[in-house]
Each structure stands twice: as structure tokens, then as C-alpha cells.
Amino acid sequence: MDDGSRQKEFVHRVLDAYRRTPGTMGTVRRPDRLLAEQLYQRGVSVTVIENALVLAAARRLMRPADAPSLGTIRSLAYFLPVIDEVLGLHVTQDYFQHLRQKVQRFPSTR
């Protein structure tokens, strides 16, 4: 597989994960695609991005019931600080799997 094909696959996987993340619009815009390409160029792994998406979604979903509601996420860029945070974390994949299971139990937010 050449680099162009690897980048296409990476962008597809990142945007698909973003589109499925609770709290997002569920649509992809051109800036999202460009950001996914930049993340590929930076060498950020799909796993790190998926972990950041689930971490942010879990934080948004597991807020106190009386907390003000949050707006819909309209851009992949929203997750950049969490991607950087995940890059610096030293936790196992089991932690992120646990979060995925918790997020999946919440009713759909779309």
C-alpha cells in the first residue's frame, strides 16, 4: 500500500469515527477532512484519535444531570486538545475500552 492509499484509509477511519461520536453533528465538512490529513502528516495514530473521541464523549455524557446542556460539536478541531492530552497519557487500552462501553450504554444524543 502506498502512502497516498495509507493516508486515504487513515482519513476515512478518522472521519468515520468522528461522524459516529456522540455529541457531534454526524456530518463531515472540508475543514474536518483537512485536519484529518494534517493529523496523518503529524504521525498521530488512528488509535490515539479514536481514544480522544471516546474520552471527550464520555466527559460530555457523564456530567451531572442538572448541568446545563452542551451544544453540538460541529468540528473535528474541537477534539484537538483531547488528542494532545491522550498523546501524553500513560494508561492502558483497557481504560479506553471501559469508556467505550460506558458511552455505548448512553442513549443516542442525535
C-alpha positions in Angstrom: 0.0 0.0 0.0 1.5 3.4 -1.0 1.5 6.5 1.2 -1.4 8.0 -0.7 -3.5 4.9 0.0 -2.5 4.8 3.6 -3.4 8.5 4.0 -6.8 7.9 2.4 -7.5 5.0 4.7 -6.4 7.0 7.7 -8.6 10.0 6.8 -11.6 7.7 6.1 -11.2 5.9 9.5 -10.8 9.2 11.5 -13.7 10.9 9.8 -15.9 7.8 10.3 -15.0 7.7 14.0 -15.7 11.4 14.3 -19.1 11.1 12.5 -20.1 8.3 14.9 -19.0 10.1 18.1 -22.0 11.1 20.3 -22.4 14.8 20.5 -21.2 15.6 17.0 -23.4 16.7 14.1 -22.7 13.4 12.4 -21.5 15.1 9.2 -18.1 15.9 7.9 -17.0 19.2 6.4 -14.0 20.1 4.3 -12.0 21.6 7.3 -12.5 18.2 9.1 -11.0 16.4 6.2 -8.1 18.8 6.0 -7.5 18.4 9.7 -7.5 14.6 9.4 -4.9 14.9 6.7 -2.8 17.1 9.0 -3.1 14.6 11.8 -1.8 11.9 9.4 1.1 14.2 8.4 1.9 14.7 12.2 2.0 10.9 12.6 -0.8 10.7 15.1 -2.3 7.2 15.1 -5.9 6.4 14.5 -6.0 4.7 17.8 -5.0 7.9 19.6 -7.7 9.9 17.8 -10.3 7.3 18.5 -9.3 7.2 22.2 -9.5 11.0 22.3 -13.0 11.0 20.7 -14.3 8.5 23.3 -12.6 10.3 26.2 -14.3 13.6 25.2 -17.6 11.9 24.5 -17.5 10.2 27.9 -16.8 13.5 29.7 -19.6 15.2 27.9 -22.1 12.4 28.6 -21.2 11.7 32.2 -21.9 15.2 33.5 -24.3 15.9 36.4 -27.9 15.7 35.4 -28.5 19.3 36.5 -25.6 20.7 34.4 -26.5 22.9 31.5 -26.8 21.1 28.2 -23.8 21.3 25.8 -24.1 22.4 22.2 -23.5 20.0 19.3 -19.9 19.6 18.3 -19.5 20.9 14.8 -15.8 20.3 14.0 -13.1 17.7 14.4 -11.0 20.6 15.7 -13.0 20.5 18.9 -11.0 17.3 19.8 -7.5 18.7 19.2 -6.8 19.5 22.9 -8.0 16.0 23.9 -5.9 14.4 21.1 -2.9 16.2 22.6 -3.9 15.1 26.1 -4.2 11.4 25.0 -0.8 11.6 23.4 0.6 12.4 26.9 -1.4 9.9 28.9 0.1 6.7 30.2 -3.0 4.4 30.5 -3.8 1.1 29.0 -6.2 0.4 26.1 -8.4 -1.3 28.7 -9.2 2.2 30.1 -10.4 3.4 26.7 -12.3 0.1 26.2 -14.1 0.7 29.5 -15.0 4.2 28.4 -16.3 2.9 25.0 -18.6 0.5 26.9 -19.9 3.3 29.1 -20.5 5.6 26.1 -22.3 2.9 24.2 -24.8 2.5 27.1 -25.9 6.1 26.9 -29.0 6.8 24.7 -28.1 8.4 21.3 -27.6 12.1 21.6 -28.5 12.7 18.0 
